[in-house]
Structures are given as structure tokens and as C-alpha cells.
Amino acid sequence: MNIKVKRVPLDFDYPINIMPWKGYHNPYSGLPCVQCDGTGKSFEEIYCRVCDGHGIVWPDEKYRSLAAGFKRIEPPHGPGYQLWVYPLRLSQARPISPVFPVPSRLASWLAENNASAFYPDLYTQDQWDEFIRGENDEDD
């Protein structure tokens, strides 16, 4: 799991640590193949013939095409600072803090709210502040 500071509008209103960012979710997902249980391999064969070894079946070819053409939408950019967590799948990325106008206020909130569960190496406000400022250097 990774974390990242995103610059978003100060009035960015999206649920915190509840649901993934809607712009990263591809609504045209295939379905797990029931023949191979989504593994792409059947018990008898090297690869599953139902899903051609992909582990996913498509109800219609147009959905496969729509899924392949999906472009993710980033959250709006702005002057605020917000911490996001990125689990193994990008489609599950979500904000885990409120938006703050300056890095030090975000750092203070993260230290006070035990955000170290998401990133165990950062415990103090100074450590969070250093991380946030380092992340911001890459984005600007």
C-alpha cells in the first residue's frame, strides 16, 4: 500500500476513507470466470478454454472494448493538501484525510489521528511534514 499527497481544491468534498475515488473505477469490468474461478487455469487444462486463460469473461464484446478504452479521471487539482492511500489496485485509491490549506496543518492532523497505520515509518508531525513537503516538490 502506498500513500501520496494530492493537491485538490480546498472545498473538495469526497468521503474520507470510505469509498474509492469514482474516477479510477472502470465501470466496464468483465466478470470472473466461474469455470476457473477467475484464475485463468482449469483443473484439467493448462489454461481455461472458457475465458482463454484470462480469468474474465465478457457478456458482450462491446464491454471488452469499452473497458480497454477506459481513461481514469483524476480528482480536480487545487491549492489544498490531502493524503490518499493507494492499495494494490489503483481502482481502490481513496482520500484518507480532510483537505488542508497548508502542509503543516495536514501533518498535524495525520500525527493526531494515527495515520501511521497507513505508513508505519511516519509518527510525528515533523516526520509527516517532511514527507508532505517532499511529495509536493514532485508534483509542482
Backbone as CSV, one residue per row, in Angstrom:
resi,resn,N_x,N_y,N_z,CA_x,CA_y,CA_z,C_x,C_y,C_z
1,MET,0.845,-1.173,0.000,0.000,0.000,0.000,0.889,1.233,0.000
2,ASN,0.575,2.155,-0.867,1.319,3.409,-0.956,0.438,4.570,-0.525
3,ILE,1.085,5.659,-0.165,0.358,6.882,0.140,0.924,8.006,-0.717
4,LYS,0.092,9.016,-0.958,0.506,10.135,-1.794,-0.269,11.376,-1.367
5,VAL,0.400,12.514,-1.410,-0.265,13.784,-1.163,-0.811,14.286,-2.489
6,LYS,-2.097,14.566,-2.513,-2.717,15.130,-3.702,-3.054,16.579,-3.419
7,ARG,-2.909,17.403,-4.439,-3.316,18.806,-4.371,-4.710,18.890,-4.966
8,VAL,-5.676,19.237,-4.129,-7.075,19.291,-4.526,-7.665,20.638,-4.105
9,PRO,-8.844,21.002,-4.625,-9.469,22.254,-4.192,-9.747,22.238,-2.686
10,LEU,-9.694,23.383,-2.066,-9.943,23.470,-0.625,-11.352,23.021,-0.264
11,ASP,-12.286,23.154,-1.181,-13.656,22.724,-0.909,-13.965,21.342,-1.510
12,PHE,-12.935,20.570,-1.815,-13.111,19.226,-2.366,-13.866,18.382,-1.339
13,ASP,-15.034,17.921,-1.707,-15.903,17.211,-0.781,-16.127,15.792,-1.281
14,TYR,-15.321,14.871,-0.759,-15.442,13.469,-1.133,-15.283,12.656,0.141
15,PRO,-16.039,11.565,0.305,-15.960,10.793,1.555,-14.531,10.365,1.894
16,ILE,-14.176,10.526,3.146,-12.822,10.202,3.604,-12.750,8.761,4.086
17,ASN,-11.846,8.004,3.477,-11.553,6.623,3.847,-12.793,5.730,3.850
18,ILE,-13.725,6.027,2.978,-14.942,5.226,2.906,-15.059,4.520,1.562
19,MET,-14.861,5.277,0.498,-15.039,4.688,-0.825,-13.931,5.142,-1.776
20,PRO,-13.571,4.280,-2.719,-12.549,4.647,-3.707,-12.995,5.833,-4.552
21,TRP,-12.007,6.543,-5.086,-12.293,7.676,-5.960,-13.004,7.165,-7.205
22,LYS,-14.149,7.742,-7.499,-15.002,7.279,-8.594,-14.335,7.378,-9.959
23,GLY,-13.405,8.283,-10.130,-12.755,8.448,-11.420,-11.742,7.362,-11.760
24,TYR,-11.374,6.539,-10.763,-10.431,5.450,-11.016,-11.140,4.122,-11.292
25,HIS,-12.429,4.084,-11.058,-13.164,2.827,-11.211,-13.652,2.654,-12.648
26,ASN,-13.241,1.584,-13.269,-13.685,1.267,-14.620,-15.034,0.554,-14.524
27,PRO,-16.113,1.189,-14.976,-17.427,0.564,-14.839,-17.660,-0.589,-15.811
28,TYR,-16.752,-0.770,-16.739,-16.917,-1.818,-17.749,-16.018,-3.007,-17.443
29,SER,-16.179,-3.566,-16.278,-15.358,-4.709,-15.882,-15.968,-5.997,-16.402
30,GLY,-15.106,-6.942,-16.709,-15.579,-8.264,-17.057,-15.988,-9.000,-15.787
31,LEU,-16.531,-10.174,-15.956,-16.972,-10.986,-14.822,-15.974,-12.105,-14.570
32,PRO,-15.735,-12.459,-13.305,-14.831,-13.579,-13.039,-15.373,-14.854,-13.678
33,CYS,-14.517,-15.577,-14.321,-14.900,-16.832,-14.971,-15.240,-17.868,-13.901
34,VAL,-16.441,-18.426,-13.961,-16.841,-19.420,-12.963,-16.212,-20.781,-13.249
35,GLN,-15.824,-21.026,-14.477,-15.205,-22.308,-14.822,-13.859,-22.480,-14.117
36,CYS,-13.060,-21.397,-14.076,-11.718,-21.482,-13.476,-11.614,-20.671,-12.182
37,ASP,-12.750,-20.141,-11.729,-12.795,-19.329,-10.509,-11.915,-18.084,-10.626
38,GLY,-11.795,-17.554,-11.850,-11.046,-16.331,-12.091,-9.538,-16.497,-12.146
39,THR,-9.054,-17.736,-12.129,-7.599,-17.966,-12.135,-7.013,-18.014,-13.543
40,GLY,-7.845,-18.311,-14.529,-7.352,-18.457,-15.892,-6.873,-19.861,-16.205
41,LYS,-6.863,-20.714,-15.184,-6.425,-22.107,-15.383,-7.507,-23.056,-14.890
42,SER,-7.800,-24.039,-15.695,-8.782,-25.034,-15.276,-8.052,-26.219,-14.659
43,PHE,-8.806,-27.047,-13.970,-8.211,-28.196,-13.299,-7.601,-29.173,-14.294
44,GLU,-8.270,-29.390,-15.415,-7.816,-30.381,-16.393,-6.821,-29.836,-17.411
45,GLU,-6.844,-28.532,-17.628,-6.063,-27.951,-18.709,-5.004,-26.980,-18.205
46,ILE,-4.111,-26.619,-19.089,-3.110,-25.600,-18.755,-3.784,-24.250,-18.638
47,TYR,-4.694,-23.935,-19.529,-5.439,-22.681,-19.440,-6.921,-22.973,-19.629
48,CYS,-7.736,-22.104,-19.091,-9.183,-22.274,-19.169,-9.667,-21.901,-20.566
49,ARG,-10.421,-22.783,-21.176,-10.927,-22.521,-22.524,-12.109,-21.552,-22.526
50,VAL,-12.815,-21.469,-21.423,-13.982,-20.574,-21.368,-13.538,-19.113,-21.453
51,CYS,-12.479,-18.777,-20.708,-12.026,-17.366,-20.675,-10.696,-17.167,-21.406
52,ASP,-10.248,-18.178,-22.126,-8.968,-18.128,-22.841,-7.793,-17.826,-21.921
53,GLY,-7.896,-18.269,-20.676,-6.790,-18.100,-19.729,-6.700,-16.727,-19.089
54,HIS,-7.709,-15.879,-19.302,-7.674,-14.523,-18.743,-8.343,-14.417,-17.376
55,GLY,-9.187,-15.394,-17.027,-9.884,-15.366,-15.749,-11.114,-14.476,-15.755
56,ILE,-11.378,-13.836,-16.883,-12.507,-12.905,-17.014,-13.295,-13.261,-18.264
57,VAL,-14.615,-13.198,-18.139,-15.478,-13.373,-19.309,-16.261,-12.078,-19.517
58,TRP,-16.619,-11.851,-20.756,-17.325,-10.618,-21.113,-18.711,-10.974,-21.609
59,PRO,-19.750,-10.316,-21.078,-21.109,-10.612,-21.529,-21.327,-10.238,-22.994
60,ASP,-20.532,-9.312,-23.468,-20.666,-8.837,-24.835,-19.318,-8.233,-25.235
61,GLU,-18.932,-8.377,-26.476,-17.647,-7.864,-26.947,-17.538,-6.345,-26.802
62,LYS,-18.652,-5.640,-26.879,-18.602,-4.177,-26.752,-18.104,-3.766,-25.362
63,TYR,-18.406,-4.567,-24.323,-17.937,-4.227,-22.973,-16.425,-4.405,-22.847
64,ARG,-15.908,-5.399,-23.515,-14.451,-5.571,-23.521,-13.786,-4.353,-24.162
65,SER,-14.367,-3.883,-25.251,-13.843,-2.708,-25.949,-13.958,-1.457,-25.079
66,LEU,-15.099,-1.280,-24.410,-15.276,-0.125,-23.526,-14.285,-0.165,-22.358
67,ALA,-14.074,-1.355,-21.805,-13.123,-1.495,-20.693,-11.711,-1.149,-21.145
68,ALA,-11.336,-1.602,-22.325,-9.994,-1.327,-22.837,-9.791,0.165,-23.112
69,GLY,-10.873,0.860,-23.469,-10.767,2.280,-23.785,-10.964,3.204,-22.590
70,PHE,-11.195,2.639,-21.406,-11.448,3.455,-20.216,-10.235,4.314,-19.865
71,LYS,-10.479,5.591,-19.622,-9.435,6.521,-19.184,-9.805,7.002,-17.789
72,ARG,-8.896,6.845,-16.859,-9.214,7.265,-15.499,-9.262,8.792,-15.402
73,ILE,-10.043,9.254,-14.473,-10.228,10.686,-14.245,-9.627,11.032,-12.884
74,GLU,-8.653,11.923,-12.890,-8.023,12.346,-11.642,-8.948,13.290,-10.884
75,PRO,-8.811,13.359,-9.574,-9.569,14.360,-8.826,-9.185,15.760,-9.293
76,PRO,-10.057,16.744,-9.088,-9.715,18.097,-9.526,-8.484,18.630,-8.796
77,HIS,-7.682,19.405,-9.506,-6.464,19.970,-8.933,-6.775,21.294,-8.249
78,GLY,-6.071,21.573,-7.156,-6.286,22.824,-6.449,-5.165,23.102,-5.465
79,PRO,-5.320,24.112,-4.612,-4.256,24.522,-3.688,-4.201,23.717,-2.388
80,GLY,-5.215,22.879,-2.118,-5.265,22.142,-0.855,-4.381,20.909,-0.848
81,TYR,-4.131,20.407,0.367,-3.296,19.220,0.580,-4.158,18.132,1.201
82,GLN,-4.115,16.916,0.611,-4.897,15.805,1.114,-4.091,14.525,0.928
83,LEU,-4.122,13.658,1.925,-3.402,12.390,1.824,-4.319,11.320,1.257
84,TRP,-3.789,10.578,0.299,-4.508,9.486,-0.349,-3.751,8.194,-0.125
85,VAL,-4.493,7.098,-0.019,-3.896,5.774,0.092,-4.163,5.027,-1.212
86,TYR,-3.130,4.316,-1.666,-3.214,3.525,-2.891,-2.950,2.068,-2.557
87,PRO,-4.029,1.279,-2.361,-3.830,-0.162,-2.164,-3.233,-0.784,-3.429
88,LEU,-3.171,-2.074,-3.480,-2.547,-2.748,-4.622,-3.227,-2.412,-5.943
89,ARG,-4.531,-2.187,-5.926,-5.257,-1.849,-7.155,-5.580,-0.364,-7.174
90,LEU,-5.210,0.318,-8.238,-5.459,1.750,-8.364,-6.938,2.075,-8.209
91,SER,-7.807,1.192,-8.676,-9.239,1.464,-8.606,-9.732,1.581,-7.166
92,GLN,-8.919,1.197,-6.185,-9.301,1.279,-4.776,-8.714,2.505,-4.077
93,ALA,-7.992,3.379,-4.781,-7.376,4.564,-4.181,-8.445,5.488,-3.631
94,ARG,-8.141,6.084,-2.464,-9.128,6.945,-1.823,-8.455,7.957,-0.911
95,PRO,-9.129,9.086,-0.638,-8.580,10.049,0.307,-8.731,9.528,1.737
96,ILE,-7.725,9.798,2.577,-7.807,9.353,3.967,-7.679,10.511,4.946
97,SER,-7.686,11.737,4.441,-7.637,12.900,5.322,-8.543,13.990,4.763
98,PRO,-8.903,14.951,5.613,-9.570,16.141,5.080,-8.570,16.943,4.240
99,VAL,-9.050,17.956,3.573,-8.198,18.858,2.795,-7.755,19.998,3.711
100,PHE,-6.462,20.345,3.620,-5.911,21.430,4.430,-5.230,22.448,3.531
101,PRO,-5.228,23.735,3.953,-4.647,24.783,3.113,-3.120,24.807,3.110
102,VAL,-2.482,24.235,4.145,-1.019,24.240,4.229,-0.526,22.864,4.685
103,PRO,0.681,22.478,4.288,1.213,21.166,4.660,1.276,20.930,6.172
104,SER,1.622,21.955,6.944,1.770,21.754,8.388,0.453,21.367,9.061
105,ARG,-0.663,21.879,8.567,-1.966,21.515,9.150,-2.323,20.071,8.809
106,LEU,-1.992,19.635,7.589,-2.205,18.233,7.232,-1.317,17.347,8.092
107,ALA,-0.050,17.721,8.259,0.882,16.941,9.071,0.376,16.810,10.504
108,SER,-0.116,17.888,11.064,-0.647,17.876,12.423,-1.837,16.917,12.521
109,TRP,-2.746,16.992,11.575,-3.921,16.117,11.582,-3.495,14.651,11.474
110,LEU,-2.545,14.355,10.593,-2.093,12.977,10.407,-1.459,12.422,11.677
111,ALA,-0.639,13.224,12.346,0.008,12.783,13.583,-1.031,12.568,14.688
112,GLU,-2.016,13.453,14.782,-3.035,13.365,15.829,-4.038,12.241,15.585
113,ASN,-4.205,11.831,14.345,-5.219,10.829,14.009,-4.643,9.466,13.657
114,ASN,-3.431,9.203,14.106,-2.806,7.882,13.943,-2.778,7.390,12.501
115,ALA,-2.444,8.272,11.590,-2.345,7.878,10.185,-1.151,6.966,9.938
116,SER,-0.311,6.764,10.957,0.850,5.881,10.786,0.420,4.448,10.488
117,ALA,-0.841,4.121,10.702,-1.327,2.789,10.332,-1.185,2.564,8.825
118,PHE,-1.255,3.649,8.062,-1.105,3.544,6.613,0.353,3.615,6.187
119,TYR,1.182,4.197,7.016,2.596,4.358,6.685,3.387,4.312,7.991
120,PRO,3.791,3.131,8.446,4.357,2.945,9.783,5.633,3.724,10.087
121,ASP,6.336,4.225,9.088,7.585,4.941,9.352,7.366,6.390,9.764
122,LEU,6.129,6.873,9.670,5.846,8.271,9.973,4.934,8.363,11.192
123,TYR,5.468,8.921,12.276,4.693,9.008,13.508,4.463,10.441,13.964
124,THR,5.487,11.268,13.867,5.404,12.615,14.425,4.949,13.625,13.380
125,GLN,4.545,14.784,13.866,4.144,15.843,12.957,5.313,16.271,12.079
126,ASP,6.524,16.327,12.645,7.693,16.717,11.851,7.973,15.702,10.743
127,GLN,7.835,14.419,11.050,8.057,13.390,10.033,7.008,13.493,8.922
128,TRP,5.755,13.694,9.314,4.698,13.844,8.307,4.932,15.096,7.469
129,ASP,5.320,16.184,8.134,5.550,17.442,7.420,6.657,17.281,6.378
130,GLU,7.723,16.605,6.757,8.824,16.367,5.817,8.356,15.521,4.635
131,PHE,7.568,14.492,4.917,7.031,13.641,3.851,6.153,14.455,2.898
132,ILE,5.247,15.260,3.456,4.316,16.046,2.645,5.074,17.032,1.758
133,ARG,6.025,17.715,2.333,6.789,18.698,1.546,7.599,18.004,0.451
134,GLY,8.125,16.825,0.724,8.851,16.061,-0.293,7.945,15.614,-1.422
135,GLU,6.731,15.173,-1.074,5.745,14.775,-2.078,5.353,15.968,-2.936
136,ASN,5.185,17.119,-2.312,4.743,18.324,-3.018,5.809,18.788,-4.012
137,ASP,7.087,18.607,-3.678,8.168,19.004,-4.608,8.050,18.259,-5.930
138,GLU,7.602,16.985,-5.871,7.496,16.191,-7.085,6.314,16.641,-7.945
139,ASP,5.233,17.110,-7.310,4.035,17.458,-8.049,4.080,18.830,-8.687
140,ASP,4.764,19.784,-8.062,4.742,21.160,-8.571,5.803,21.420,-9.608
